[in-house]
Amino acid sequence: MHIDLYSDVVCPWCRIGKHNLFKALEQWSGQGGEPVTVSYRAYLLDPTLPEEGLPFNEVMKSKAGTEEALKQMTGQVTEAGAAVGVTFRFDKVTRMPSTRLAHRFVALLPEELAAAAIDELFRAYFEEGRDVAQLDEIRSIAEAIGAEESILTRLQQGEGADKLEADLAQAKGLGITGVPFFVFNNRYALSGAYPADKIVQLLDKVSKGE
């Protein structure tokens, strides 16, 4: 079975969704389910963001409407994360970065490192408030996951852009307007951060070809 996971590394629900997916895959494997591979597809929550990003509160207040609504929004995400063991520290987040560089970085990695890179990007942004649009931050994450040093040179040369644009075009073609978004065997779709047990149920359905 194959899953295409569309997400953005500054999307908190994507972090929860990926976490729940891998909990589901652990359960699925433990009960003898067929092998599953996962490919990571890029999605931009805000493709209009400038390369240098914008202040986090400015962007989020424009979406939430008021300071109180923003607190409720981040509080809801923080509680949902805590319920499954995922930490969010919105008090440390000051920037809403463009994630194009981060997506290009993931695109250049072998599949076995991509999952680790995304987890590190999530952690860096949501727990430490680091600006993942900066090359120095990507360098630090590359070192943390054991990626080849040449990947930074390749990023500076513009590599990964074609894969990014292809993913964005594919997402548009599928009509994706929000993430996380999962596509199973190019046939079944799931939108949102569903609990692990619900994902296991869908894995069973897909496996049976229902």
TIRO-183175 format. One record per residue (C-alpha): chain; x, y, z. Coordinates in steps of 0.001 Angstrom, whole numbers. Layout:
N
<rec><unit>A</unit><c1>X</c1><c2>Y</c2><c3>Z</c3></rec>
...
***
This chain:
210
<rec><unit>A</unit><c1>0</c1><c2>0</c2><c3>0</c3></rec>
<rec><unit>A</unit><c1>1154</c1><c2>3527</c2><c3>-685</c3></rec>
<rec><unit>A</unit><c1>181</c1><c2>6810</c2><c3>953</c3></rec>
<rec><unit>A</unit><c1>839</c1><c2>10297</c2><c3>-391</c3></rec>
<rec><unit>A</unit><c1>792</c1><c2>12778</c2><c3>2484</c3></rec>
<rec><unit>A</unit><c1>267</c1><c2>16433</c2><c3>1581</c3></rec>
<rec><unit>A</unit><c1>1303</c1><c2>18808</c2><c3>4336</c3></rec>
<rec><unit>A</unit><c1>3057</c1><c2>22032</c2><c3>5271</c3></rec>
<rec><unit>A</unit><c1>5718</c1><c2>22248</c2><c3>7968</c3></rec>
<rec><unit>A</unit><c1>4106</c1><c2>25278</c2><c3>9649</c3></rec>
<rec><unit>A</unit><c1>697</c1><c2>23583</c2><c3>9829</c3></rec>
<rec><unit>A</unit><c1>59</c1><c2>22388</c2><c3>13408</c3></rec>
<rec><unit>A</unit><c1>-2699</c1><c2>19982</c2><c3>12362</c3></rec>
<rec><unit>A</unit><c1>-256</c1><c2>18456</c2><c3>9880</c3></rec>
<rec><unit>A</unit><c1>2070</c1><c2>17677</c2><c3>12766</c3></rec>
<rec><unit>A</unit><c1>-743</c1><c2>15988</c2><c3>14649</c3></rec>
<rec><unit>A</unit><c1>-1913</c1><c2>14231</c2><c3>11482</c3></rec>
<rec><unit>A</unit><c1>1535</c1><c2>12821</c2><c3>10705</c3></rec>
<rec><unit>A</unit><c1>1957</c1><c2>11686</c2><c3>14304</c3></rec>
<rec><unit>A</unit><c1>-1406</c1><c2>9910</c2><c3>14216</c3></rec>
<rec><unit>A</unit><c1>-615</c1><c2>8337</c2><c3>10846</c3></rec>
<rec><unit>A</unit><c1>2555</c1><c2>6742</c2><c3>12172</c3></rec>
<rec><unit>A</unit><c1>790</c1><c2>5545</c2><c3>15315</c3></rec>
<rec><unit>A</unit><c1>-1758</c1><c2>3950</c2><c3>12997</c3></rec>
<rec><unit>A</unit><c1>981</c1><c2>2366</c2><c3>10897</c3></rec>
<rec><unit>A</unit><c1>2525</c1><c2>872</c2><c3>14045</c3></rec>
<rec><unit>A</unit><c1>-840</c1><c2>-655</c2><c3>14965</c3></rec>
<rec><unit>A</unit><c1>-1381</c1><c2>-1812</c2><c3>11386</c3></rec>
<rec><unit>A</unit><c1>2002</c1><c2>-3523</c2><c3>11245</c3></rec>
<rec><unit>A</unit><c1>1473</c1><c2>-5068</c2><c3>14677</c3></rec>
<rec><unit>A</unit><c1>-1736</c1><c2>-6721</c2><c3>13552</c3></rec>
<rec><unit>A</unit><c1>-93</c1><c2>-8150</c2><c3>10436</c3></rec>
<rec><unit>A</unit><c1>-1203</c1><c2>-5551</c2><c3>7922</c3></rec>
<rec><unit>A</unit><c1>477</c1><c2>-5307</c2><c3>4534</c3></rec>
<rec><unit>A</unit><c1>3596</c1><c2>-3104</c2><c3>4178</c3></rec>
<rec><unit>A</unit><c1>2920</c1><c2>611</c2><c3>3682</c3></rec>
<rec><unit>A</unit><c1>5154</c1><c2>3238</c2><c3>2080</c3></rec>
<rec><unit>A</unit><c1>4680</c1><c2>6981</c2><c3>2533</c3></rec>
<rec><unit>A</unit><c1>5661</c1><c2>9802</c2><c3>182</c3></rec>
<rec><unit>A</unit><c1>5696</c1><c2>13395</c2><c3>1377</c3></rec>
<rec><unit>A</unit><c1>4071</c1><c2>15966</c2><c3>-874</c3></rec>
<rec><unit>A</unit><c1>4464</c1><c2>19700</c2><c3>-465</c3></rec>
<rec><unit>A</unit><c1>1598</c1><c2>22078</c2><c3>184</c3></rec>
<rec><unit>A</unit><c1>1787</c1><c2>25797</c2><c3>939</c3></rec>
<rec><unit>A</unit><c1>-742</c1><c2>27100</c2><c3>3437</c3></rec>
<rec><unit>A</unit><c1>-36</c1><c2>30589</c2><c3>2134</c3></rec>
<rec><unit>A</unit><c1>1735</c1><c2>30680</c2><c3>-1249</c3></rec>
<rec><unit>A</unit><c1>1689</c1><c2>34501</c2><c3>-1162</c3></rec>
<rec><unit>A</unit><c1>4068</c1><c2>34771</c2><c3>1805</c3></rec>
<rec><unit>A</unit><c1>7251</c1><c2>36700</c2><c3>968</c3></rec>
<rec><unit>A</unit><c1>10541</c1><c2>34827</c2><c3>1183</c3></rec>
<rec><unit>A</unit><c1>11406</c1><c2>36555</c2><c3>4456</c3></rec>
<rec><unit>A</unit><c1>8033</c1><c2>35630</c2><c3>5982</c3></rec>
<rec><unit>A</unit><c1>5831</c1><c2>37814</c2><c3>8182</c3></rec>
<rec><unit>A</unit><c1>5219</c1><c2>38264</c2><c3>11921</c3></rec>
<rec><unit>A</unit><c1>3270</c1><c2>35263</c2><c3>13223</c3></rec>
<rec><unit>A</unit><c1>737</c1><c2>37236</c2><c3>15256</c3></rec>
<rec><unit>A</unit><c1>46</c1><c2>39581</c2><c3>12348</c3></rec>
<rec><unit>A</unit><c1>-747</c1><c2>36698</c2><c3>10010</c3></rec>
<rec><unit>A</unit><c1>-2751</c1><c2>34704</c2><c3>12529</c3></rec>
<rec><unit>A</unit><c1>-4793</c1><c2>37665</c2><c3>13774</c3></rec>
<rec><unit>A</unit><c1>-5825</c1><c2>38345</c2><c3>10190</c3></rec>
<rec><unit>A</unit><c1>-7161</c1><c2>34773</c2><c3>10060</c3></rec>
<rec><unit>A</unit><c1>-8631</c1><c2>34584</c2><c3>13560</c3></rec>
<rec><unit>A</unit><c1>-10057</c1><c2>38103</c2><c3>13647</c3></rec>
<rec><unit>A</unit><c1>-9308</c1><c2>38995</c2><c3>17267</c3></rec>
<rec><unit>A</unit><c1>-6644</c1><c2>38392</c2><c3>19897</c3></rec>
<rec><unit>A</unit><c1>-9107</c1><c2>36312</c2><c3>21902</c3></rec>
<rec><unit>A</unit><c1>-10001</c1><c2>34170</c2><c3>18883</c3></rec>
<rec><unit>A</unit><c1>-6295</c1><c2>33612</c2><c3>18203</c3></rec>
<rec><unit>A</unit><c1>-5756</c1><c2>32451</c2><c3>21790</c3></rec>
<rec><unit>A</unit><c1>-8658</c1><c2>30038</c2><c3>21437</c3></rec>
<rec><unit>A</unit><c1>-7272</c1><c2>28748</c2><c3>18131</c3></rec>
<rec><unit>A</unit><c1>-3766</c1><c2>28093</c2><c3>19452</c3></rec>
<rec><unit>A</unit><c1>-5158</c1><c2>26743</c2><c3>22713</c3></rec>
<rec><unit>A</unit><c1>-7286</c1><c2>24208</c2><c3>20865</c3></rec>
<rec><unit>A</unit><c1>-4298</c1><c2>23003</c2><c3>18844</c3></rec>
<rec><unit>A</unit><c1>-2086</c1><c2>22839</c2><c3>21939</c3></rec>
<rec><unit>A</unit><c1>-4666</c1><c2>20708</c2><c3>23772</c3></rec>
<rec><unit>A</unit><c1>-5172</c1><c2>18428</c2><c3>20763</c3></rec>
<rec><unit>A</unit><c1>-1418</c1><c2>17946</c2><c3>20511</c3></rec>
<rec><unit>A</unit><c1>-987</c1><c2>17256</c2><c3>24217</c3></rec>
<rec><unit>A</unit><c1>-3685</c1><c2>14571</c2><c3>24013</c3></rec>
<rec><unit>A</unit><c1>-1498</c1><c2>12540</c2><c3>21629</c3></rec>
<rec><unit>A</unit><c1>1914</c1><c2>13492</c2><c3>23038</c3></rec>
<rec><unit>A</unit><c1>2783</c1><c2>16326</c2><c3>20646</c3></rec>
<rec><unit>A</unit><c1>4091</c1><c2>19624</c2><c3>22051</c3></rec>
<rec><unit>A</unit><c1>3272</c1><c2>23102</c2><c3>20755</c3></rec>
<rec><unit>A</unit><c1>4876</c1><c2>26259</c2><c3>22167</c3></rec>
<rec><unit>A</unit><c1>3141</c1><c2>29071</c2><c3>20342</c3></rec>
<rec><unit>A</unit><c1>4613</c1><c2>31516</c2><c3>22858</c3></rec>
<rec><unit>A</unit><c1>7979</c1><c2>30924</c2><c3>21159</c3></rec>
<rec><unit>A</unit><c1>6746</c1><c2>31304</c2><c3>17573</c3></rec>
<rec><unit>A</unit><c1>7346</c1><c2>34816</c2><c3>16251</c3></rec>
<rec><unit>A</unit><c1>7500</c1><c2>34333</c2><c3>12474</c3></rec>
<rec><unit>A</unit><c1>5241</c1><c2>32842</c2><c3>9829</c3></rec>
<rec><unit>A</unit><c1>7949</c1><c2>31752</c2><c3>7390</c3></rec>
<rec><unit>A</unit><c1>7773</c1><c2>30880</c2><c3>3744</c3></rec>
<rec><unit>A</unit><c1>8233</c1><c2>27107</c2><c3>3638</c3></rec>
<rec><unit>A</unit><c1>9447</c1><c2>26793</c2><c3>52</c3></rec>
<rec><unit>A</unit><c1>13065</c1><c2>26188</c2><c3>1128</c3></rec>
<rec><unit>A</unit><c1>11999</c1><c2>23600</c2><c3>3708</c3></rec>
<rec><unit>A</unit><c1>9907</c1><c2>21730</c2><c3>1137</c3></rec>
<rec><unit>A</unit><c1>12770</c1><c2>21767</c2><c3>-1371</c3></rec>
<rec><unit>A</unit><c1>15047</c1><c2>20378</c2><c3>1343</c3></rec>
<rec><unit>A</unit><c1>12686</c1><c2>17475</c2><c3>2032</c3></rec>
<rec><unit>A</unit><c1>12316</c1><c2>16848</c2><c3>-1713</c3></rec>
<rec><unit>A</unit><c1>16071</c1><c2>16288</c2><c3>-2067</c3></rec>
<rec><unit>A</unit><c1>16274</c1><c2>13734</c2><c3>726</c3></rec>
<rec><unit>A</unit><c1>16065</c1><c2>9967</c2><c3>315</c3></rec>
<rec><unit>A</unit><c1>12704</c1><c2>8618</c2><c3>1498</c3></rec>
<rec><unit>A</unit><c1>14156</c1><c2>7176</c2><c3>4699</c3></rec>
<rec><unit>A</unit><c1>15368</c1><c2>10622</c2><c3>5826</c3></rec>
<rec><unit>A</unit><c1>12336</c1><c2>12624</c2><c3>4704</c3></rec>
<rec><unit>A</unit><c1>10177</c1><c2>11573</c2><c3>7668</c3></rec>
<rec><unit>A</unit><c1>12924</c1><c2>12495</c2><c3>10141</c3></rec>
<rec><unit>A</unit><c1>13449</c1><c2>15845</c2><c3>8414</c3></rec>
<rec><unit>A</unit><c1>9765</c1><c2>16723</c2><c3>8620</c3></rec>
<rec><unit>A</unit><c1>9666</c1><c2>15778</c2><c3>12305</c3></rec>
<rec><unit>A</unit><c1>12702</c1><c2>17989</c2><c3>12957</c3></rec>
<rec><unit>A</unit><c1>11173</c1><c2>20880</c2><c3>11008</c3></rec>
<rec><unit>A</unit><c1>7971</c1><c2>20561</c2><c3>13042</c3></rec>
<rec><unit>A</unit><c1>9920</c1><c2>20420</c2><c3>16302</c3></rec>
<rec><unit>A</unit><c1>12180</c1><c2>23343</c2><c3>15407</c3></rec>
<rec><unit>A</unit><c1>9252</c1><c2>25553</c2><c3>14506</c3></rec>
<rec><unit>A</unit><c1>6559</c1><c2>24574</c2><c3>16981</c3></rec>
<rec><unit>A</unit><c1>8696</c1><c2>23849</c2><c3>20049</c3></rec>
<rec><unit>A</unit><c1>11633</c1><c2>26230</c2><c3>19617</c3></rec>
<rec><unit>A</unit><c1>10184</c1><c2>28964</c2><c3>17412</c3></rec>
<rec><unit>A</unit><c1>13006</c1><c2>28698</c2><c3>14879</c3></rec>
<rec><unit>A</unit><c1>12604</c1><c2>30342</c2><c3>11475</c3></rec>
<rec><unit>A</unit><c1>12678</c1><c2>27344</c2><c3>9136</c3></rec>
<rec><unit>A</unit><c1>12925</c1><c2>29632</c2><c3>6106</c3></rec>
<rec><unit>A</unit><c1>16571</c1><c2>30315</c2><c3>6970</c3></rec>
<rec><unit>A</unit><c1>19332</c1><c2>28271</c2><c3>5344</c3></rec>
<rec><unit>A</unit><c1>21247</c1><c2>28092</c2><c3>8637</c3></rec>
<rec><unit>A</unit><c1>18257</c1><c2>26420</c2><c3>10287</c3></rec>
<rec><unit>A</unit><c1>17963</c1><c2>23950</c2><c3>7414</c3></rec>
<rec><unit>A</unit><c1>21696</c1><c2>23250</c2><c3>7771</c3></rec>
<rec><unit>A</unit><c1>21229</c1><c2>22509</c2><c3>11471</c3></rec>
<rec><unit>A</unit><c1>18344</c1><c2>20142</c2><c3>10728</c3></rec>
<rec><unit>A</unit><c1>20316</c1><c2>18435</c2><c3>7956</c3></rec>
<rec><unit>A</unit><c1>23137</c1><c2>17779</c2><c3>10428</c3></rec>
<rec><unit>A</unit><c1>20699</c1><c2>16504</c2><c3>13061</c3></rec>
<rec><unit>A</unit><c1>19255</c1><c2>13850</c2><c3>10740</c3></rec>
<rec><unit>A</unit><c1>22581</c1><c2>12875</c2><c3>9158</c3></rec>
<rec><unit>A</unit><c1>21902</c1><c2>14220</c2><c3>5661</c3></rec>
<rec><unit>A</unit><c1>24806</c1><c2>14623</c2><c3>3246</c3></rec>
<rec><unit>A</unit><c1>26544</c1><c2>17999</c2><c3>3388</c3></rec>
<rec><unit>A</unit><c1>26134</c1><c2>18426</c2><c3>-366</c3></rec>
<rec><unit>A</unit><c1>22406</c1><c2>18932</c2><c3>78</c3></rec>
<rec><unit>A</unit><c1>22966</c1><c2>22535</c2><c3>1196</c3></rec>
<rec><unit>A</unit><c1>24934</c1><c2>23301</c2><c3>-1958</c3></rec>
<rec><unit>A</unit><c1>22208</c1><c2>21731</c2><c3>-4043</c3></rec>
<rec><unit>A</unit><c1>19595</c1><c2>23860</c2><c3>-2292</c3></rec>
<rec><unit>A</unit><c1>21599</c1><c2>27010</c2><c3>-2977</c3></rec>
<rec><unit>A</unit><c1>21730</c1><c2>25993</c2><c3>-6630</c3></rec>
<rec><unit>A</unit><c1>17942</c1><c2>25856</c2><c3>-6761</c3></rec>
<rec><unit>A</unit><c1>17447</c1><c2>22089</c2><c3>-6752</c3></rec>
<rec><unit>A</unit><c1>14173</c1><c2>20736</c2><c3>-5433</c3></rec>
<rec><unit>A</unit><c1>12120</c1><c2>23526</c2><c3>-6996</c3></rec>
<rec><unit>A</unit><c1>10757</c1><c2>21301</c2><c3>-9772</c3></rec>
<rec><unit>A</unit><c1>9537</c1><c2>18718</c2><c3>-7250</c3></rec>
<rec><unit>A</unit><c1>7929</c1><c2>21454</c2><c3>-5162</c3></rec>
<rec><unit>A</unit><c1>6063</c1><c2>22898</c2><c3>-8131</c3></rec>
<rec><unit>A</unit><c1>5002</c1><c2>19416</c2><c3>-9271</c3></rec>
<rec><unit>A</unit><c1>3563</c1><c2>18665</c2><c3>-5820</c3></rec>
<rec><unit>A</unit><c1>1710</c1><c2>21982</c2><c3>-5740</c3></rec>
<rec><unit>A</unit><c1>273</c1><c2>21359</c2><c3>-9194</c3></rec>
<rec><unit>A</unit><c1>-787</c1><c2>17852</c2><c3>-8188</c3></rec>
<rec><unit>A</unit><c1>-2470</c1><c2>19169</c2><c3>-5041</c3></rec>
<rec><unit>A</unit><c1>-4337</c1><c2>21730</c2><c3>-7107</c3></rec>
<rec><unit>A</unit><c1>-5391</c1><c2>19032</c2><c3>-9565</c3></rec>
<rec><unit>A</unit><c1>-6780</c1><c2>16967</c2><c3>-6695</c3></rec>
<rec><unit>A</unit><c1>-8719</c1><c2>19952</c2><c3>-5422</c3></rec>
<rec><unit>A</unit><c1>-6865</c1><c2>20042</c2><c3>-2107</c3></rec>
<rec><unit>A</unit><c1>-7681</c1><c2>23208</c2><c3>-165</c3></rec>
<rec><unit>A</unit><c1>-6498</c1><c2>22151</c2><c3>3285</c3></rec>
<rec><unit>A</unit><c1>-3959</c1><c2>19873</c2><c3>4918</c3></rec>
<rec><unit>A</unit><c1>-3103</c1><c2>17310</c2><c3>6147</c3></rec>
<rec><unit>A</unit><c1>-4474</c1><c2>15415</c2><c3>3165</c3></rec>
<rec><unit>A</unit><c1>-3825</c1><c2>11716</c2><c3>2608</c3></rec>
<rec><unit>A</unit><c1>-4191</c1><c2>9778</c2><c3>-638</c3></rec>
<rec><unit>A</unit><c1>-4196</c1><c2>5976</c2><c3>-359</c3></rec>
<rec><unit>A</unit><c1>-3198</c1><c2>3971</c2><c3>-3442</c3></rec>
<rec><unit>A</unit><c1>-4206</c1><c2>6900</c2><c3>-5671</c3></rec>
<rec><unit>A</unit><c1>-7812</c1><c2>5957</c2><c3>-4942</c3></rec>
<rec><unit>A</unit><c1>-8944</c1><c2>6869</c2><c3>-1440</c3></rec>
<rec><unit>A</unit><c1>-8594</c1><c2>10290</c2><c3>179</c3></rec>
<rec><unit>A</unit><c1>-8683</c1><c2>11473</c2><c3>3776</c3></rec>
<rec><unit>A</unit><c1>-8637</c1><c2>15137</c2><c3>4774</c3></rec>
<rec><unit>A</unit><c1>-7785</c1><c2>16235</c2><c3>8303</c3></rec>
<rec><unit>A</unit><c1>-5937</c1><c2>15048</c2><c3>11411</c3></rec>
<rec><unit>A</unit><c1>-7909</c1><c2>11885</c2><c3>12165</c3></rec>
<rec><unit>A</unit><c1>-7227</c1><c2>9703</c2><c3>15233</c3></rec>
<rec><unit>A</unit><c1>-4974</c1><c2>6692</c2><c3>14722</c3></rec>
<rec><unit>A</unit><c1>-7791</c1><c2>4167</c2><c3>15154</c3></rec>
<rec><unit>A</unit><c1>-9811</c1><c2>5793</c2><c3>12370</c3></rec>
<rec><unit>A</unit><c1>-6784</c1><c2>5642</c2><c3>10081</c3></rec>
<rec><unit>A</unit><c1>-6335</c1><c2>1939</c2><c3>10874</c3></rec>
<rec><unit>A</unit><c1>-9946</c1><c2>1360</c2><c3>9839</c3></rec>
<rec><unit>A</unit><c1>-9275</c1><c2>3064</c2><c3>6509</c3></rec>
<rec><unit>A</unit><c1>-6069</c1><c2>1069</c2><c3>6009</c3></rec>
<rec><unit>A</unit><c1>-8115</c1><c2>-2092</c2><c3>6431</c3></rec>
<rec><unit>A</unit><c1>-10694</c1><c2>-855</c2><c3>3930</c3></rec>
<rec><unit>A</unit><c1>-8022</c1><c2>70</c2><c3>1384</c3></rec>
<rec><unit>A</unit><c1>-6242</c1><c2>-3256</c2><c3>1864</c3></rec>
<rec><unit>A</unit><c1>-9471</c1><c2>-5131</c2><c3>1149</c3></rec>
<rec><unit>A</unit><c1>-10142</c1><c2>-2972</c2><c3>-1898</c3></rec>
<rec><unit>A</unit><c1>-13550</c1><c2>-1946</c2><c3>-600</c3></rec>
***
